Amino acid sequence: MKKKLLTVILSAGTATLAAPLSFDLLGGSELDSRNQSYSYLGLVIRKPLSEDSRALFRLWTDYLTYRFPQAGETVRAEAPAFHLAVGAGKSVGAWSFSLWSGWERRDTRVRPDLPGVEVKGVTDSLILQFEAYGGFGNGTDVSFITSYSSGTSYLWSRARVKRRISGGKLALGLEVLGHGNEDYRAFQSGPLIEVPVARLYLTLRGGLKNSSQGAGFYGGVELYSGF
């Protein structure tokens, strides 16, 4: 009996180690009516460790622009970044959870460079991120992501709920986001639609945005492919 159990355990372990890697390619861009923007391109690599757990690795680059008032003037910030992160994922029933930690380098250039601006120059940060995805078995999916960069004190959080229609080919939903650092704050919310295009998933999104520059609108597009 013990020998049989050991054989089963070893077979399961060998199958896990031999399991192929999976990849997620993500990209997107957003622009608001205050000429503030965010664009990104990322690659996520997943390695199964067991039936319900996995190791994660991520390569990410993005470009962030924002505006904020300082000393009676409007400061424009441009902040390209690159980061590497590793993480662990766990599935519990219909839910999936991930924890990430990594390194980010961001170069924040501000114009004009006024006294009192807190976030500027090249900054190396520790990244911490938590993700949760789940479904309710009726075509409704929910997700929550929150991420923090230590060097720039940038906190970004997003919650989404989507309902699949047309036999699961389309999804309609709503999103709520909050993000910012010591100089800049923003809150935004609006509807989204997700449609399959060939081997990609295309998401169109938009809505209302209230930032340090005042109220306005935003619109964006996202692309996702898993292979």
Secondary structure, 3 states (H helix, E strand, C coil): CHHHHHHHHHHHHHHHHHCCCEEEEEEEEEEECCCCEEEEEEEEEEEECCCCEEEEEEEEEEEEEEEEEECCEEEEEEEEEEEEEEEEEEEECCEEEEEEEEEEEEEEEEECCCCCCCCCEEEEEEEEEEEEEEECCCCEEEEEEEEEECCCCEEEEEEEEEEEEHHHCEEEEEEEEEEECCCCEEEEEEEEEEEEECCEEEEEEEEEEEECCEEEEEEEEEEEEEC
